[in-house]
């Protein structure tokens, strides 16, 4: 079975820390310019031992170091824990922690390197308010980035979805098995909590394989990739098995809370879709095309053929499959419900499953 690749996770998170540190370095330079303008005005007295060039360099370096240090704490530690907390509480808690740590560092550096004490009230308040605001904005950006997805949020900012466009994408529909029975056993509230736990626990598996969460529909999650991201190293397949590992890793928690461990199935397909923003008051990003209906039909056949994952041959032919990791079994050319065109389907098995259980279908 394919295990989550730790290096991939660390590389993605490290890249985010670097972006935060570069942004904070730039903000530090802007803060230095603002301080220089204030010290040259008649509004405040000049700071003792103040040297413009030295102050600028130090502020940029401090922004860079603070971003690496406290951005790392926020992204690698605090942000992960905040996912299970209300947005306001997570924002306030993380903001206070990072702001206090950042301010302690700034105060220490100012005192020992610049010989600037906080007897100067305006400078004291300005520094606190400025970096608290920067920290809060950084945390808000990271949380909003989580809401829309790392890649989608950037495209929204760039106006990528303002006008409809066509692109070829990969879709995977993931559905919890026997969800109706589970809902009856647990009741609505506990089943809702189960869904929340499940979606939260599989999120990293999606992010670290370059996937984008398109929709949550009841007990179903719809994941999408660009063709480049989804086919590279068979990311769309690796995502499914990483999700399996993530739930297996949390099996004791599910057994304790719900007296069961959720099992799930998936269908994959790719094709042309129209992508764009839709709506007025509550705008959303929508993918429109026959590929979504086809993928949903493919996923619905998993129970019929008693497999965990089904994929269309059209997508299978485009994947760069790692050797010795997967075994595909041809299911056949199937006429999907509501579709005139028949689709050739394959089932995926990892090598370990095949050695234990044998092939699902003969090729």
SEKE-133066 format. One record per residue (C-alpha): residue number from 1; residue in three letters; x, y, z. Coordinates in nm, 4 decimals, decimal comma. Each point is the difference from the previous one (the first is absolute). Last residue first. Layout:
residues N
R  NUM  ala  X  Y  Z
...
This chain:
residues 363
R  363  unk  -0,7741  -0,9238  -1,7168
R  362  unk  -0,1499  -0,2196  0,2693
R  361  unk  -0,1899  0,1863  0,2655
R  360  unk  0,0503  0,0494  0,3731
R  359  unk  0,3482  -0,1474  0,0042
R  358  unk  0,1117  -0,1858  0,3148
R  357  unk  -0,0947  0,0891  0,3561
R  356  unk  0,3340  0,0112  0,1806
R  355  unk  0,2447  0,0553  -0,2865
R  354  unk  -0,2476  0,2289  -0,1790
R  353  unk  -0,0554  0,2142  0,3072
R  352  unk  0,3747  0,0466  0,0499
R  351  unk  0,0515  0,0972  -0,3651
R  350  unk  -0,2585  0,2782  0,0112
R  349  unk  -0,3181  -0,0687  -0,1921
R  348  unk  -0,1616  0,2272  -0,2519
R  347  unk  -0,3111  -0,0923  -0,1948
R  346  unk  -0,0310  0,0799  -0,3688
R  345  unk  -0,2909  0,1359  -0,2022
R  344  unk  -0,0762  0,0358  -0,3691
R  343  unk  -0,2820  0,2483  -0,0512
R  342  unk  -0,3071  -0,0367  -0,2200
R  341  unk  -0,1510  0,3028  -0,1744
R  340  unk  -0,3771  0,0307  0,0341
R  339  unk  0,0081  0,1108  0,3614
R  338  unk  -0,2940  0,0131  0,2440
R  337  unk  0,1319  -0,2925  0,2024
R  336  unk  0,3477  -0,0980  -0,1150
R  335  unk  0,0495  -0,2606  -0,2700
R  334  unk  0,3123  -0,1867  0,1025
R  333  unk  0,2950  -0,1218  -0,2017
R  332  unk  0,1777  -0,2429  0,2297
R  331  unk  0,1372  -0,0320  0,3522
R  330  unk  0,3644  -0,0097  -0,1018
R  329  unk  0,2251  -0,0547  0,2981
R  328  unk  0,2784  0,2427  0,0797
R  327  unk  0,2917  -0,0821  0,2273
R  326  unk  0,1788  0,2773  0,1808
R  325  unk  0,3330  0,0649  0,1729
R  324  unk  0,2441  -0,2143  -0,1977
R  323  unk  0,0754  0,2756  -0,2537
R  322  unk  -0,1157  0,3585  0,0649
R  321  unk  -0,2936  0,0852  -0,2288
R  320  unk  0,0305  0,3069  -0,2208
R  319  unk  -0,3686  0,0428  -0,0710
R  318  unk  -0,1479  0,0976  -0,3369
R  317  unk  -0,1137  -0,3491  -0,1048
R  316  unk  -0,1779  -0,0434  0,3331
R  315  unk  -0,2033  0,3149  -0,0639
R  314  unk  -0,1604  -0,1304  -0,3200
R  313  unk  -0,0116  -0,3496  0,1502
R  312  unk  -0,2450  0,1316  0,2575
R  311  unk  0,0788  -0,0612  0,3653
R  310  unk  -0,1651  -0,2021  0,2750
R  309  unk  0,1046  -0,0113  0,3657
R  308  unk  -0,0993  -0,2020  0,3041
R  307  unk  -0,1301  -0,3070  -0,1795
R  306  unk  -0,3050  -0,2211  0,0461
R  305  unk  -0,1150  0,0188  -0,3642
R  304  unk  -0,3484  0,1253  0,0909
R  303  unk  0,1288  0,1999  0,2959
R  302  unk  0,2499  0,1870  -0,2163
R  301  unk  -0,2633  0,0767  -0,2659
R  300  unk  -0,1110  0,3296  0,1603
R  299  unk  0,3512  0,1417  -0,0482
R  298  unk  -0,0256  -0,0425  -0,3771
R  297  unk  -0,3396  0,1740  -0,0097
R  296  unk  0,1420  0,2976  0,1956
R  295  unk  0,2972  0,0169  -0,2378
R  294  unk  -0,2341  0,0061  -0,2996
R  293  unk  -0,2089  0,2809  0,1477
R  292  unk  0,3135  0,2028  0,0693
R  291  unk  0,1478  -0,0647  -0,3469
R  290  unk  -0,3169  0,1287  -0,1658
R  289  unk  0,0999  0,3585  0,0719
R  288  unk  -0,0219  0,2925  0,2384
R  287  unk  0,2581  0,0879  0,2625
R  286  unk  -0,1171  0,2743  0,2349
R  285  unk  0,1761  0,2576  0,2136
R  284  unk  -0,2397  0,1671  0,2413
R  283  unk  -0,1495  0,3405  0,0609
R  282  unk  -0,2427  0,0506  0,2838
R  281  unk  -0,1745  0,3300  -0,0771
R  280  unk  0,0417  -0,0209  -0,3793
R  279  unk  0,0358  -0,3546  -0,1261
R  278  unk  0,2529  -0,1762  -0,2215
R  277  unk  0,3754  0,0167  -0,0345
R  276  unk  0,1543  -0,1994  -0,2831
R  275  unk  0,1126  -0,3334  -0,1401
R  274  unk  -0,1388  -0,1838  -0,3031
R  273  unk  0,1060  -0,3628  0,0025
R  272  unk  0,1876  -0,2316  -0,2366
R  271  unk  0,0800  -0,3518  0,1146
R  270  unk  0,1276  -0,2260  0,2748
R  269  unk  -0,1261  -0,3008  0,1938
R  268  unk  0,0333  -0,1470  0,3457
R  267  unk  -0,2389  -0,1894  0,2291
R  266  unk  0,0532  -0,0492  0,3708
R  265  unk  -0,0961  -0,2172  0,2940
R  264  unk  -0,0086  0,0508  0,3753
R  263  unk  0,0256  -0,1782  0,3302
R  262  unk  -0,0719  0,1738  0,3288
R  261  unk  0,1371  -0,1630  0,3175
R  260  unk  -0,2677  -0,0982  0,2504
R  259  unk  -0,0925  0,0325  0,3679
R  258  unk  -0,0576  0,3743  -0,0497
R  257  unk  0,2357  0,1761  0,2408
R  256  unk  0,2276  -0,2899  0,1071
R  255  unk  0,0028  -0,1777  -0,3346
R  254  unk  0,0568  0,3277  -0,1813
R  253  unk  0,2955  0,0902  0,2240
R  252  unk  0,1449  -0,3502  -0,0276
R  251  unk  -0,0179  0,0142  -0,3797
R  250  unk  0,1883  0,3305  -0,0290
R  249  unk  0,3009  -0,1502  -0,1825
R  248  unk  -0,2384  -0,2068  -0,2115
R  247  unk  -0,1803  0,3216  -0,0948
R  246  unk  0,3259  0,1628  -0,1152
R  245  unk  0,1142  -0,3174  -0,1754
R  244  unk  -0,3183  -0,0187  -0,2038
R  243  unk  0,0341  0,3680  -0,0882
R  242  unk  0,3571  -0,0660  -0,1141
R  241  unk  -0,1383  -0,2782  -0,2175
R  240  unk  -0,2482  0,2361  -0,1642
R  239  unk  0,2520  0,2814  -0,0457
R  238  unk  0,2532  -0,2354  -0,1567
R  237  unk  -0,2534  -0,0659  -0,2749
R  236  unk  -0,0480  0,3705  -0,0833
R  235  unk  0,3720  0,0643  0,0400
R  234  unk  0,1005  -0,2581  -0,2610
R  233  unk  0,3599  0,1264  0,0231
R  232  unk  -0,1146  0,2994  -0,2074
R  231  unk  -0,3429  -0,0862  -0,1432
R  230  unk  -0,2035  0,2114  0,2405
R  229  unk  0,2248  0,3058  0,0046
R  228  unk  0,0320  0,0346  -0,3770
R  227  unk  -0,3607  -0,0937  -0,0748
R  226  unk  -0,1250  0,2589  0,2470
R  225  unk  -0,1413  -0,1754  0,3010
R  224  unk  -0,3433  -0,0344  0,1573
R  223  unk  -0,1508  -0,1493  0,3139
R  222  unk  -0,3702  -0,0519  0,0719
R  221  unk  -0,0830  -0,1051  0,3556
R  220  unk  -0,3073  -0,2062  0,0817
R  219  unk  -0,1832  -0,0477  0,3293
R  218  unk  -0,2399  0,2824  -0,0828
R  217  unk  0,1523  0,1791  -0,2968
R  216  unk  0,3312  0,1618  0,0913
R  215  unk  0,1335  0,1789  -0,3050
R  214  unk  0,3096  0,0875  -0,2028
R  213  unk  0,2835  -0,0987  0,2290
R  212  unk  0,3148  0,0574  -0,2050
R  211  unk  0,2708  -0,2637  -0,0353
R  210  unk  0,3739  0,0671  -0,0130
R  209  unk  0,0849  -0,3392  0,1570
R  208  unk  0,0930  0,1635  0,3309
R  207  unk  -0,3292  0,1916  0,0108
R  206  unk  -0,2168  -0,3084  -0,0462
R  205  unk  0,1773  -0,2140  0,2598
R  204  unk  -0,0045  0,3017  0,2318
R  203  unk  -0,3788  0,0189  -0,0231
R  202  unk  -0,0659  -0,3653  0,0846
R  201  unk  -0,0233  0,0511  0,3783
R  200  unk  -0,2125  0,3152  -0,0231
R  199  unk  -0,2568  -0,1591  -0,2308
R  198  unk  -0,0274  -0,3067  0,2237
R  197  unk  -0,0244  0,1968  0,3229
R  196  unk  -0,2697  0,2262  -0,1439
R  195  unk  -0,1897  -0,2976  -0,1404
R  194  unk  0,0106  -0,1736  0,3372
R  193  unk  -0,1230  0,3153  0,1702
R  192  unk  -0,2978  0,0081  -0,2379
R  191  unk  -0,0643  -0,3667  0,0792
R  190  unk  0,0068  0,0826  0,3722
R  189  unk  -0,2566  0,2772  -0,0546
R  188  unk  -0,2327  -0,1923  -0,2328
R  187  unk  -0,0223  -0,3272  0,1931
R  186  unk  0,2781  -0,2541  0,0331
R  185  unk  -0,1654  -0,3206  -0,1150
R  184  unk  -0,2332  0,1587  -0,2546
R  183  unk  0,2839  0,2104  -0,1419
R  182  unk  0,2198  -0,3107  -0,0285
R  181  unk  -0,2718  -0,1836  -0,1945
R  180  unk  -0,0386  0,2938  -0,2390
R  179  unk  0,3766  0,0349  -0,0383
R  178  unk  0,0474  -0,3606  -0,1050
R  177  unk  0,3331  0,0828  -0,1668
R  176  unk  0,1352  0,3540  0,0207
R  175  unk  0,0285  0,1601  -0,3455
R  174  unk  0,2981  0,1428  -0,1862
R  173  unk  -0,0555  0,1516  -0,3470
R  172  unk  0,3293  0,0589  -0,1809
R  171  unk  0,0279  0,2500  -0,2828
R  170  unk  0,2818  0,0667  -0,2471
R  169  unk  -0,0048  0,3196  -0,2031
R  168  unk  0,0080  0,1199  -0,3608
R  167  unk  -0,0573  0,3721  -0,0363
R  166  unk  -0,2587  0,2393  -0,1361
R  165  unk  -0,0401  0,3587  0,1178
R  164  unk  -0,2767  0,2075  0,1541
R  163  unk  0,0912  0,3618  0,0861
R  162  unk  0,0734  0,1139  0,3570
R  161  unk  0,1614  -0,3358  0,0750
R  160  unk  0,3652  0,1036  -0,0454
R  159  unk  -0,0514  0,3324  0,1747
R  158  unk  0,3513  -0,0004  0,1497
R  157  unk  -0,1372  -0,0068  0,3549
R  156  unk  -0,2285  -0,2892  -0,0918
R  155  unk  0,2935  -0,1862  -0,1562
R  154  unk  0,1908  0,0352  0,3253
R  153  unk  -0,2968  -0,1329  0,1985
R  152  unk  -0,0379  -0,2975  -0,2339
R  151  unk  0,3596  -0,1160  0,0419
R  150  unk  0,0163  -0,0255  0,3787
R  149  unk  -0,3633  -0,1058  0,0479
R  148  unk  -0,3062  0,2183  0,0497
R  147  unk  -0,0337  -0,0384  0,3764
R  146  unk  0,3664  -0,0746  0,0683
R  145  unk  0,1079  0,3178  -0,1811
R  144  unk  -0,2571  0,1862  0,2091
R  143  unk  0,1726  -0,1373  0,3110
R  142  unk  0,3490  0,0850  -0,1282
R  141  unk  -0,1057  0,3532  -0,0983
R  140  unk  -0,1666  0,0535  0,3375
R  139  unk  0,3205  -0,1124  0,1731
R  138  unk  0,2133  0,2385  -0,2045
R  137  unk  -0,2458  0,2851  0,0602
R  136  unk  0,0128  -0,0661  0,3736
R  135  unk  0,3805  -0,0026  0,0046
R  134  unk  0,0285  0,3224  -0,2011
R  133  unk  -0,2545  0,1698  0,2262
R  132  unk  0,1864  -0,1125  0,3128
R  131  unk  0,3186  0,1192  -0,1664
R  130  unk  -0,1334  0,3530  -0,0534
R  129  unk  -0,1865  0,0350  0,3284
R  128  unk  0,2929  -0,1030  0,2179
R  127  unk  0,2594  0,1991  -0,1967
R  126  unk  -0,2114  0,3156  -0,0084
R  125  unk  -0,0814  -0,0224  0,3692
R  124  unk  0,3662  -0,0178  0,1039
R  123  unk  0,1094  0,2619  -0,2513
R  122  unk  -0,2628  0,2420  0,1212
R  121  unk  0,0832  -0,0649  0,3657
R  120  unk  0,3766  0,0632  -0,0189
R  119  unk  0,1059  -0,1644  0,3244
R  118  unk  0,0067  -0,3150  -0,2053
R  117  unk  0,3765  -0,0134  -0,0121
R  116  unk  0,2066  0,0254  -0,3161
R  115  unk  0,3634  -0,1143  0,0357
R  114  unk  -0,0119  -0,1133  -0,3631
R  113  unk  0,1561  -0,3430  0,0527
R  112  unk  -0,0841  -0,0844  0,3613
R  111  unk  -0,3291  0,1823  0,0561
R  110  unk  -0,1380  -0,0171  -0,3515
R  109  unk  0,0858  -0,3697  -0,0308
R  108  unk  -0,1665  -0,0853  0,3291
R  107  unk  -0,3112  0,2045  -0,0728
R  106  unk  -0,0371  -0,1566  -0,3451
R  105  unk  0,0387  -0,3548  0,1358
R  104  unk  -0,2484  0,0592  0,2794
R  103  unk  -0,2392  0,1557  -0,2549
R  102  unk  0,0151  -0,3045  -0,2251
R  101  unk  -0,0679  -0,2406  0,2839
R  100  unk  -0,2926  0,2103  0,1186
R  99  unk  -0,1416  0,0386  -0,3511
R  98  unk  0,0355  -0,3731  -0,0770
R  97  unk  -0,1869  -0,1076  0,3121
R  96  unk  -0,2650  0,2730  -0,0136
R  95  unk  -0,0763  -0,0546  -0,3688
R  94  unk  -0,0133  -0,3773  0,0367
R  93  unk  -0,2551  0,0280  0,2806
R  92  unk  -0,2096  0,2754  -0,1614
R  91  unk  -0,0108  -0,1596  -0,3450
R  90  unk  -0,0734  -0,3459  0,1395
R  89  unk  -0,2768  0,1398  0,2209
R  88  unk  -0,1576  0,1907  -0,2891
R  87  unk  0,0221  -0,2962  -0,2403
R  86  unk  -0,1524  -0,2490  0,2425
R  85  unk  0,2442  -0,2813  0,0905
R  84  unk  0,0747  -0,3323  -0,1751
R  83  unk  0,2182  0,1607  -0,2643
R  82  unk  0,1968  0,1949  0,2630
R  81  unk  0,2226  -0,2954  0,0870
R  80  unk  0,1508  -0,0058  -0,3490
R  79  unk  0,0496  0,3774  -0,0022
R  78  unk  0,1827  0,0021  0,3341
R  77  unk  0,2739  -0,2501  -0,0811
R  76  unk  0,1641  -0,0035  -0,3442
R  75  unk  -0,1552  0,3193  -0,1368
R  74  unk  0,0000  0,2197  0,3099
R  73  unk  0,3287  -0,1226  0,1471
R  72  unk  0,1679  0,0276  -0,3408
R  71  unk  -0,1398  0,3503  -0,0492
R  70  unk  0,1409  0,0785  0,3451
R  69  unk  0,3545  -0,1020  -0,0872
R  68  unk  0,0266  0,0524  -0,3748
R  67  unk  -0,2173  0,3110  -0,0006
R  66  unk  0,1771  0,1418  0,3035
R  65  unk  0,3375  -0,0575  -0,1693
R  64  unk  -0,1060  0,1771  -0,3196
R  63  unk  -0,1730  0,2861  0,1807
R  62  unk  0,3022  0,0400  0,2253
R  61  unk  0,2321  0,0103  -0,3001
R  60  unk  -0,2154  0,2671  -0,1652
R  59  unk  -0,0227  0,2022  0,3214
R  58  unk  0,3764  -0,0273  0,0594
R  57  unk  0,0850  0,1224  -0,3476
R  56  unk  -0,2356  0,2966  0,0295
R  55  unk  0,1210  0,0957  0,3513
R  54  unk  0,3629  -0,0084  -0,1069
R  53  unk  -0,0728  0,2229  -0,2976
R  52  unk  -0,2065  0,2521  0,2019
R  51  unk  0,2199  0,0357  0,3057
R  50  unk  -0,1843  0,0720  0,3268
R  49  unk  0,2129  0,0145  0,3133
R  48  unk  -0,2834  0,1812  0,1799
R  47  unk  -0,3277  0,0168  -0,1933
R  46  unk  -0,0957  0,3321  -0,1523
R  45  unk  -0,2829  0,1898  0,1658
R  44  unk  -0,3445  -0,0420  -0,1386
R  43  unk  -0,2487  0,1939  -0,2137
R  42  unk  0,2543  0,2434  -0,1446
R  41  unk  0,0941  -0,2403  -0,2737
R  40  unk  0,3324  -0,1682  -0,0739
R  39  unk  -0,0528  -0,2630  0,2694
R  38  unk  -0,3389  -0,0822  -0,1467
R  37  unk  0,1317  -0,0485  -0,3542
R  36  unk  0,2798  -0,2259  0,1260
R  35  unk  -0,2491  -0,2086  0,1980
R  34  unk  -0,2159  -0,0463  -0,3106
R  33  unk  0,3009  -0,1022  -0,2069
R  32  unk  0,1009  -0,2511  0,2675
R  31  unk  -0,3544  -0,1380  0,0067
R  30  unk  0,0153  -0,0424  -0,3779
R  29  unk  0,3247  -0,1951  0,0353
R  28  unk  -0,1551  -0,2195  0,2683
R  27  unk  -0,2974  -0,0614  -0,2277
R  26  unk  0,2388  -0,1251  -0,2699
R  25  unk  0,1678  -0,2302  0,2522
R  24  unk  -0,3452  -0,1141  0,1182
R  23  unk  -0,0958  -0,0951  -0,3549
R  22  unk  0,3263  -0,1893  -0,0480
R  21  unk  -0,0531  -0,1830  0,3300
R  20  unk  -0,3597  -0,0913  -0,0888
R  19  unk  0,1066  -0,1285  -0,3431
R  18  unk  0,2771  -0,2060  0,1599
R  17  unk  -0,2455  -0,1475  0,2512
R  16  unk  -0,2328  -0,0962  -0,2855
R  15  unk  0,2827  -0,1755  -0,1846
R  14  unk  0,0877  -0,1860  0,3187
R  13  unk  -0,3579  -0,1271  0,0226
R  12  unk  0,0100  -0,1345  -0,3557
R  11  unk  0,3444  -0,1569  0,0401
R  10  unk  -0,0869  -0,1510  0,3358
R  9  unk  -0,3090  -0,1699  -0,1400
R  8  unk  0,1862  -0,1349  -0,3030
R  7  unk  0,2871  -0,1220  0,2189
R  6  unk  -0,2433  -0,1889  0,2202
R  5  unk  -0,1247  -0,2124  -0,2891
R  4  unk  -0,3323  -0,1512  0,0994
R  3  unk  0,0216  -0,3777  -0,0317
R  2  unk  -0,0796  -0,1956  -0,3176
R  1  unk  -0,1219  -0,3497  0,0785
